[in-house]
Amino acid sequence: MAPNLLVLGGTTEATALCRAIANAGLRGTISFAGRVVRPVRHPLPQRVGGFGGAAGLADYLRAHNITHVVDATHPFAAQMSRNAVAACADAQVPLAALTRAPWAPVPGDGWTTVPDITAAVVALDRAPARVMLAIGRMNLPAFAPQPQHFYLLRLVDPPQTPPPFPDHHIMIDRGPFRTDSDRALMADHKIDLVVSKNAGGTGAYAKIAAARDLGLPVIMIDRPALPRRLELHDVQTVLDWAVHAPTDLGV
Ligand code: NAP
């Protein structure tokens, strides 16, 4: 059967993959959660919204004759990734994840690594500081217990409800970002601490490099654990897998 891919998206890697799928003349659909008001445009048909858990995704795969699933979601989109593993096993559809290596500290970095968002909130239990909180809109409510800080928030869309801390500044912007502009941003807002997810990749790394240049500490949140799955690291390898390994269940 000719490949008919489902790409679970929401990242720059997913965008690049869709372009490559279209250029290769392959069939594919990109799926978004629907969190972003104006998703980046893709050259493939798109669908928006949850599938209804792993069972809903398995039904979708069968109903749409999907031959391969590529999980190109963000490394912190753990629920979607877990559902993809379960649904692909259920529907017997090969799955590959298009992943990026996590960032590792280099000389000059002042990271405190924490296991999850909850631990990052605990790590902020300190005297008022000026914090760049670069973790996306969905996790802001978790920081309500630390309202003493000033928070610089950079978001793709304005939050639907005001953040649960009074002293903040919201910037609406979408990556990729540049180190020199992030350095200037942090200096302008007199930032003295950065909180970041360990997203990996290049588009969000500017703030980490800027923090290093300015000698600022970073609270770095580790990635959630995921079930074992086939992990591929570049777009061409994913295309080769889809075209040449149609029966590899990828586990
Ligand atoms: P999540 O917690 O893993 O997913 C929660 C639910 O949202 C999933 O169970 C699924 O609903 C739905 N969903 C997630 N991604 C989807 C997709 N690509 N297509 C269709 N449904 C999807 O995910 P999240 O952390 O909220 O992230 C949502 C989206 O934003 C992802 O696509 C991710 O790539 C992107 N993103 C996330 C982050 C981050 O820091 N988490 C950063 C940048 C971009 P059902 O169970 O109903 O199917």
Boltz pocket constraint, residues with backbone or C-beta under 6 A from the ligand:
constraints:
  - pocket:
      binder: B
      contacts: [[A, 7], [A, 8], [A, 9], [A, 10], [A, 11], [A, 31], [A, 32], [A, 33], [A, 35], [A, 47], [A, 48], [A, 49], [A, 50], [A, 51], [A, 52], [A, 53], [A, 54], [A, 56], [A, 57], [A, 72], [A, 73], [A, 74], [A, 76], [A, 77], [A, 78], [A, 79], [A, 80], [A, 81], [A, 83], [A, 135], [A, 136], [A, 138], [A, 197]]
      max_distance: 6.0
